[in-house]
Amino acid sequence: MIELADAAATEALGAALAARLRPGDVVALSGALGAGKTTLARGILRGLGHAGEVASPTFAIVIPYEAPDTRLPAWHVDLYRIERAGEADELGLDEARDGGVLLIEWPERLPALWPEALRLTLAAGAGGGRALTAQVPPAWEGRWPP
């Protein structure tokens, strides 16, 4: 478990993780509403080079980020509003993953998650901070923790 004192620490961890991302990576971000999933995704996107706003994709479902804005193409995906498994299939996540990275909030709404996905879970921590736990598949050994 990693203790994150505040939003700045959460973003800093995301930026450090971004330096280790490779094409085809999937980062699954779980946790309750307000747990810090979008904050962590913002740090990752900033670490990939994005200097603009990073909005939550709750209503858009997918917000793509492309080079030269980022060193790797990235899709920030929020599946909170997905109600049926078939809806997730229609998003084209497999295709987006080719050559890029996926940052997926609410991954539990997918019928199946890629086994090589890095699974990060955020929860309320001590003193208003966050506690992050990770399920690290073999594809991430040597890259996690950042």
N, C-alpha and C positions, 0 to 999 in steps of 0.2 A: 504494500500500500504506500502511496505517495501522498503526503499532506501538502495541500496548496492553500496558502494563507489567504489569498484574495484573487480577484480577477486578473491582476497583473501577473501573479505567479502562474495562473492557469494559462494565460496567453504566452508567457515565456516558455512553459513546457511545450506548448503547441509549436512554437517557433523552433525549438530544439528538435522536436520530432520531424518537422518539415525537412530539416537538413538530411534526414535519413530515408526519406521517401524515394521510392523507385517507381517507374512506370508499372502499372498493374496492381499497385498496392490498394488495399481497402482498409480504412480505419472506421470501425463501428463504434459509435458514441451512444452509450445508454445512460439512463438516469431519469429521475422525475423531472417534471416541469420546473424550470429555474435552477437545475443542478449545475449548469455551466457548460453544457454541450456546445452551444453556439460560441461561447467564449473560447473554448478550446479550439474549435474549428477556425475562429478568427485568428488565433495565434498561428495555426498551421498555415493558413492562407497568407498571412503577413510574412511568415518564414519562407514561403514560396515566392515572395516578391510583390504580392498585391499591396498597393499603397492606398487604395480607396476604401470606401465603406464595405463592411461585410454585414449584410442583413441576414436575419434568420429566414430560411427558405420555407417557413411553415405554410405560407399561402401559395407561393410559386411552386413548391415541392422541390424543384431543382434550380440551382443557380450555377451556371458554368463559368469558369475562369480559364482564360486561354493565354498562351504566350503571345506577345512578349510581356504581358502583364504578370505572368507567373512562369517560373522555370519549367514547370510541368503543367499540362492541362489538368484541371481539377474540377470535379463536380461536387458541390455541397448540396446534399440531399436531405430532406426532412420528410420522413414517412408518417408523421403523426396523423395526418388526415387520410391516409390510405386505409380503406375499409375492407377491401377484398384483395386476396393474393394476386389475382389477375391484373389489378391496377398497377402493381409494382412491376410486373412483367412488361407492361406497355411503356415504361420509362426508358428502356434501352440501356440499362446499367451495364450489362456485359460489354456492349459496344463502346460505351464511354470509358470503361476501364482499360481498353486496349490503348496503350501509350500514355495513359493518364492515371490519376488517382481518384478514388471515391472517398468522400467523407460522409458517412451515413448516420444521421440522427434517427433514433427510433428503429434500429435494425431488426428488432424483434417482430416487426410487422412484415418482414420478408418471409416468404414461405421457406426459404433456405438461404443461409449466408455462406459465402465462400469459406471453406475450411482454413484457408491461409490468411483470413482477415485478422487484424489486430483488434481485439475487443477491449474497449476502455469503458469503465463504468464510473460515473461521478455520483457522489452522494454528499449530503451535508456533513461537514467535518467540525472539528473543534474551533470554537471562537468565531464562528461565521464563515470559516473557510470551507474547503472542499477536500474530500478524500477520494483519491483515484485508485482503482484497482484495475489490473490488466490480466487478460488471458492471452498469453503469448504463444502463437503457433511456431513450429520450426522455421518457417520462412522469415521470422522476425528475430531469431536468435542472433545475438551480436549487434542488433540495432535497437533493442529495447532493454533497459531504459535508455533514453537519449542522453 
